[in-house]
């Protein structure tokens, strides 16, 4: 019995027509489609609301949307289960989410990870096949899409709740797979915090933890009998020409063979994807295994992330400063960041650190901002 998992799928204007016609042969190509359909269980993350009316929420970042007619292509992929715990599923508000849930139900496609409230969104899904129970749990980082006790949205990662959910699921299943929509975009290694979270999920009973959301292939590690993949890349998302978006992995699990895991490289070709073959496949997997070896080195994860943070801190400060792209570019390229360093001096950076790091300050700041945005 084989189970195959793809990461983020989003129909875009460039391939709406193919989705609307249900033309998955063109979307995946013959070799990849054959491999996909060979698995008895097929899972992927739908990272967009299916809705025919634009009603974007207020947020930072793009508001994704795809027409309900795209369900023809989604259904033609014959999914056994679709996950909805991600940072875009609420982009068109609760009505966009409800539209998505309704059309999945109408087409008899099981889903998890989002719902009318937190109770519904946090429910796992159990696949019972050939006498083997496989528990699937999906959660996401906090980014404008989160369900609450009173409102619809996606299931958030909550250190006070999620780990208990995983442990409870393991008590009732032979295997547990966690799909965690988190990690930094375009970063191929785990942050120290992400690694800590995923390792704790493994300790609580998850046999496989798949981190999606980063839009690039990362690395993996074996930890206390579990497998953690830090970055799967996309499944089918024609949004960017960045090098990070050109390659991805499908993860295939042989349930009957001691949960054996195989990584299948795929490549973006125009507005579709194809199975990577020959030298290209070898290169993709070689880089993946090299990074996976790197993170086993002492202090590598911490040091690599410090370098990444140093490289990217100014982009955050420019956004907080209110600089437009022109002024940011002038300061960065011509003045070597002199203005931004003057604005964010040591005293201000210490204050920002305290507001983010201290739980009491952070909670109050977040609630205050949310109240201001609603007023």
C-alpha positions in Angstrom: 0.0 0.0 0.0 1.5 3.3 -1.1 0.7 6.8 0.0 1.9 9.9 -2.0 2.0 13.5 -0.7 2.3 16.6 -2.8 2.8 20.1 -1.3 1.2 23.4 -2.3 -1.2 23.4 -5.2 -2.7 26.6 -6.5 -4.5 27.0 -9.9 -3.3 30.3 -11.4 -4.4 32.4 -14.4 -1.7 30.8 -16.5 -3.3 27.3 -16.2 -7.0 28.0 -15.3 -8.0 26.6 -18.6 -6.3 23.3 -18.0 -7.8 23.1 -14.5 -11.3 24.0 -15.9 -11.0 21.2 -18.4 -9.7 18.7 -15.9 -6.7 18.2 -18.1 -4.3 16.7 -15.6 -2.4 15.0 -18.3 -1.2 18.4 -19.5 -0.7 19.6 -16.0 1.5 16.7 -14.8 2.7 14.9 -17.9 2.3 11.2 -18.6 5.1 9.9 -16.5 4.2 11.9 -13.4 0.5 11.3 -13.7 1.1 7.5 -13.9 3.3 7.6 -10.8 0.7 9.8 -9.0 -2.1 7.4 -9.8 -0.2 4.3 -8.9 -0.5 5.2 -5.2 -3.6 4.0 -3.4 -3.7 7.2 -1.2 -3.0 10.7 -2.7 -2.8 13.9 -0.6 -1.9 17.5 -1.3 -2.3 21.0 0.2 -4.8 23.3 -1.5 -3.4 26.7 -0.8 -6.1 28.9 -2.2 -9.8 29.5 -1.7 -12.1 28.4 -4.5 -14.5 31.3 -4.9 -16.0 33.3 -7.8 -16.2 36.7 -6.0 -13.2 38.7 -5.0 -13.6 39.7 -1.3 -10.0 40.0 0.0 -9.3 40.3 3.7 -7.0 43.0 5.1 -3.6 41.3 5.4 0.1 41.6 4.6 0.9 39.8 1.5 -1.0 38.6 -1.6 -4.7 37.5 -1.5 -5.0 34.4 -3.5 -8.1 33.2 -5.3 -9.1 30.6 -7.9 -12.4 30.0 -9.6 -14.7 27.2 -8.4 -14.5 25.8 -12.0 -10.9 24.7 -11.1 -12.4 21.9 -9.1 -12.6 19.9 -12.3 -8.8 19.7 -12.4 -8.5 19.2 -8.7 -11.0 16.3 -8.8 -9.3 14.8 -11.8 -6.1 14.4 -9.6 -8.2 11.9 -7.7 -7.2 13.1 -4.2 -7.8 10.8 -1.3 -7.5 13.8 1.0 -6.8 17.6 0.7 -5.3 19.7 3.5 -6.4 23.3 4.0 -4.3 24.4 7.0 -2.2 27.1 5.3 -1.8 30.9 5.3 -3.9 31.6 2.3 -7.1 29.6 2.8 -8.9 32.6 4.4 -7.6 35.2 1.8 -11.2 35.8 0.6 -12.7 35.8 4.0 -15.0 33.3 5.6 -17.3 33.1 2.6 -14.3 32.2 0.4 -13.5 29.4 2.8 -17.1 28.2 3.0 -17.3 28.2 -0.8 -14.2 25.9 -0.8 -15.6 23.6 1.8 -18.9 23.3 0.0 -17.4 22.5 -3.4 -15.1 19.9 -1.9 -18.1 18.3 -0.1 -20.1 18.4 -3.3 -17.4 16.5 -5.1 -16.9 14.0 -2.3 -13.3 15.1 -1.6 -12.3 14.6 2.0 -10.4 17.5 3.6 -8.9 18.6 7.0 -7.1 21.5 8.5 -9.8 24.2 8.2 -13.4 24.7 9.2 -16.2 26.9 10.6 -14.3 27.2 14.0 -11.2 26.0 15.8 -12.9 22.8 17.0 -13.7 21.7 13.4 -10.4 23.0 11.9 -8.3 21.0 14.4 -9.9 17.6 13.8 -7.5 15.0 12.4 -8.4 12.6 9.6 -7.9 8.8 9.9 -7.4 6.6 6.9 -8.3 3.0 7.6 -7.0 0.8 4.9 -6.1 -2.9 4.9 -6.4 -3.0 8.6 -3.9 -0.2 9.1 -4.8 3.2 10.6 -3.0 6.2 9.3 -3.7 9.4 11.2 -3.2 12.7 9.3 -2.9 16.0 11.2 -2.6 19.4 9.6 -1.7 22.8 11.1 -0.2 26.1 10.1 1.7 29.0 11.5 -0.2 32.2 12.5 -0.6 34.4 9.4 -4.0 35.9 8.8 -5.8 32.6 8.3 -6.3 31.2 11.8 -9.6 29.8 13.1 -10.8 30.8 16.6 -13.5 29.4 18.9 -16.0 31.7 17.2 -14.6 32.2 13.7 -13.7 30.1 10.6 -10.2 29.5 9.4 -7.2 27.2 9.5 -5.9 25.1 12.3 -3.0 26.9 14.0 0.1 25.3 15.5 -0.4 25.9 19.3 2.3 24.5 21.5 -0.3 24.2 24.3 -2.7 22.1 22.2 -1.1 20.7 19.0 1.3 18.3 20.7 -1.5 16.8 22.7 -3.5 16.4 19.5 -0.6 14.5 17.9 -0.1 12.3 21.0 -3.9 11.5 21.1 -3.9 10.6 17.4 -0.9 8.3 17.8 -2.7 6.5 20.6 -5.4 5.5 18.1 -3.4 4.9 14.9 -0.6 2.8 13.6 1.1 5.7 12.0 0.8 9.5 12.2 1.7 12.0 9.5 1.8 15.7 10.4 1.6 18.3 7.6 3.0 21.5 9.1 2.6 24.6 7.0 5.5 26.6 8.3 9.1 27.7 8.0 10.7 30.7 6.2 10.0 31.1 2.5 13.0 30.5 0.3 15.2 29.1 3.1 16.4 25.6 2.6 17.2 24.7 6.3 15.2 24.7 9.5 15.4 27.5 11.9 16.5 26.4 15.4 12.9 27.0 16.6 11.3 25.0 13.7 13.7 22.1 14.3 12.8 22.1 18.0 9.0 22.1 17.2 9.3 19.3 14.7 11.5 17.2 16.9 8.9 17.6 19.7 6.2 16.5 17.3 8.3 13.4 16.6 8.6 12.7 20.3 4.8 13.0 20.7 4.3 10.2 18.1 4.5 11.6 14.6 6.2 9.2 12.3 6.5 11.7 9.5 6.5 15.5 9.7 6.3 17.4 6.4 7.0 21.1 6.5 5.4 22.8 3.5 5.1 26.6 2.8 8.7 27.4 2.1 8.2 27.1 -1.7 11.6 25.3 -2.0 13.2 21.9 -1.3 14.9 21.9 2.0 16.4 19.0 3.8 15.5 16.1 6.1 16.6 14.3 9.2 15.8 11.1 11.0 15.0 11.8 14.7 14.1 9.2 17.3 12.6 6.8 14.7 10.7 9.6 12.9 11.4 11.4 9.6 11.2 15.2 9.4 11.3 17.0 6.1 12.1 20.7 6.3 10.7 22.0 3.0 9.0 20.0 0.3 8.7 22.7 -2.3 5.4 23.2 -4.3 3.3 20.6 -6.0 1.7 22.8 -8.7 1.9 26.6 -8.2 2.9 28.7 -11.2 3.6 32.0 -9.4 7.3 32.7 -9.6 10.3 32.3 -11.9 12.6 32.2 -8.9 15.1 29.3 -8.8 13.5 28.2 -5.6 10.2 27.4 -7.4 11.7 25.3 -10.1 12.1 22.1 -8.2 10.0 20.2 -5.7 9.5 16.8 -4.1 6.7 14.3 -3.9 7.0 12.1 -0.8 5.9 8.5 -1.3 5.4 6.1 1.7 5.3 2.4 1.5 3.0 1.6 4.4 3.4 -2.2 4.3 7.2 -2.0 4.1 7.9 -0.5 7.6 6.8 3.0 6.5 9.6 3.2 3.9 9.9 6.8 2.5 11.0 7.7 -1.0 11.6 11.2 -2.4 10.5 11.9 -5.9 11.9 15.1 -7.6 9.6 17.1 -9.9 10.3 20.2 -11.9 8.3 23.2 -13.0 7.9 23.4 -16.8 6.2 26.6 -17.9 2.8 26.6 -16.1 2.9 22.8 -15.3 5.1 20.3 -13.6 6.9 17.2 -14.8 8.7 14.2 -13.3 12.4 15.0 -13.0 14.6 12.4 -14.8 18.2 11.4 -15.4 20.8 14.0 -14.5 18.3 16.6 -13.3 16.8 14.1 -10.9 20.2 13.1 -9.6 21.2 16.7 -9.1 18.0 17.6 -7.2 18.3 14.6 -4.8 22.0 15.1 -4.5 21.6 18.7 -3.2 18.8 17.5 -0.9 20.9 14.8 0.7 23.9 17.2 0.9 21.8 19.7 2.9 20.4 16.9 5.0 24.0 15.9 5.9 24.9 19.5 6.7 22.3 19.9 9.4 23.8 17.0 11.3 27.0 19.0 11.9 27.4 20.6 15.3 25.9 24.1 15.5 25.2 24.2 11.7 21.5 25.0 12.0 22.1 27.8 14.5 25.0 29.3 12.5 23.3 29.1 9.2 20.2 30.8 10.5 22.2 33.6 12.1 23.8 34.3 8.7 20.3 34.2 7.1 18.9 36.6 9.7 21.8 39.0 9.3 21.2 39.1 5.5 17.5 39.7 5.8 17.0 41.9 8.9 17.1 45.2 6.9 14.2 44.1 4.7 12.1 43.9 7.9 13.3 47.3 9.2 12.6 49.0 5.9 9.0 47.8 6.0 8.6 48.9 9.6 10.1 52.3 8.8 7.5 53.0 6.1 10.1 53.6 3.4 8.8 53.1 -0.1 10.8 51.0 -2.6 12.7 54.0 -4.0 13.9 55.4 -0.7 14.7 51.9 0.5 16.8 51.3 -2.6 18.6 54.6 -2.3 19.5 53.9 1.3 20.5 50.3 0.7 22.5 50.7 -2.5 23.9 54.2 -2.3 24.1 54.9 1.4 24.9 51.4 2.6 22.0 51.4 5.1 23.1 54.6 6.9 19.5 56.0 7.2 17.9 52.8 8.5 20.6 52.3 11.1 20.1 55.8 12.3 16.4 55.3 12.6 16.7 51.9 14.3 19.5 52.7 16.8 20.5 50.4 19.6 17.8 51.7 21.9 15.0 51.1 19.4 16.2 47.7 18.5 16.3 46.7 22.2 12.7 47.9 22.5 11.6 45.9 19.5 13.4 42.8 20.8 11.6 43.2 24.2 8.2 43.7 22.6 8.6 40.5 20.5 10.4 38.3 23.0 8.5 39.0 26.2 5.3 37.1 26.3 3.3 39.8 28.2 4.4 42.6 25.8 3.9 40.5 22.7 0.3 39.5 23.7 -0.7 43.0 24.6 0.9 44.4 21.4 -0.9 41.9 19.2 -4.3 42.5 20.8 -3.9 46.2 20.6 -3.0 46.1 16.9 -6.0 43.9 16.2 -8.3 46.2 18.0 -6.9 49.2 16.1 -7.4 47.5 12.8 -11.0 46.7 13.6 -11.8 50.3 14.8 
